[in-house]
Amino acid sequence: MLVQFTVENYLSIRDKVFLSLEPSKDSEHPENLIAKGDYSAVSSAAIYGANASGKSSLFKAITIALIMIRNSNNVQVTDKLPVVPFKFDFESRNKPTAFEFTFIAKDGKKYIYGFSATTEKVVEEYLYCYNSAKPTLLFDLEENEEPKFNRAYKVKLEAAYQMNTANKLFLATATTWNAECTKVPYEWLAESIDTFTEVMDLSGVALEKYRTDESHEYIEFTKNLLKQADINISSIEVDAKEVVGGSALPFQILVQGKVIPPSEGKHYDVEITTGHTIVNEDGEEAEFSLTLQEESLGTQLLFFYGPLLKDAFEKGKAVILDEIDKSMHPSLVRFIMNLFRDSEVNKNGAQLIVTTHETGILSLDMFRRDQIYFTEKDSKTGVTDLYSLDEFSVRKTENIEKGYLMGRYGAIPFLPTGEVL
């Protein structure tokens, strides 16, 4: 369960910002809360803001931090790290980028893990665990300082530290060297968050799930998903054939957090066929088939969302989607968001974080105030700020959508009037 993500000095984010999923004192919509052990969090969050306000900077920050963690063991000594600091002032250009995750792992304990890095090296990294009300240090590494290790695990951690390099994350190295205290938090960071920015990324993962789905569990889940979304599809057929010497499919496959280009794996020709039961004027039923490409873009997106949602609900994962409303009807966006509020569907504490321009769901009838976030970029400095609706004095009956569009909470573009061209 993700509790909080923090980032500082990355792309348009210069100053430290917090995306917190920890519930505030707001007592509305208790169905929007999930719990693990002694901890709770909101099940979803929606991030609004004008184009180029920094929504994607936040999304990319989460993504690149996870990629760095998951791919750290594959980094060569000469490799550069993929951090991009804020470039609109000279001081920030030369400062490290900082990321921090607060989460509840599968052992039910709360962890805080963070690191700061430049393109050349990791300059700070730390891991804390809450065994009680106070955090317990597991390790704290800072450039030019003596490393600090938990006394109970010091021997193993010191041995792993000797094997680490300046451009690798110690959390990954220590886990590789079987450090007991880092395994659980590393596994959570490696397996419990999925981020997607392009539908082609999502489609590649989905098609691979469908292709290897011998028990048809993913197909059945998606059929039910489409049915609940009032989409008339009675059957789904997946036909996958390995292509020998043919061209690669135009999608990527995600394996253990690493994106594998099609040229590095086997190539498959995957054909998806959907069945439709149509009733004519005489009341007689007839069956018709379409290829997935002939379906609407919204239907295709739901088809690709199917495996992602199934895994999230079964494993209690956090899913982060950039521009969920892209090519999707507002009612479908609402439908997906509501799945995470339904305790009968979301039994294992899955979470959904989205960036969106869809204001149709921007309502206190659906969200708590601490689930709605805004990004706004200062036009003079180019700095992105992230803040919650919970920071405003908002009445329970207030029309949030109207207030947002009127600029009451900021985070909308300022458009000049009069002649432009």
Disulfide bonds with the S-S distance in Angstrom:
none
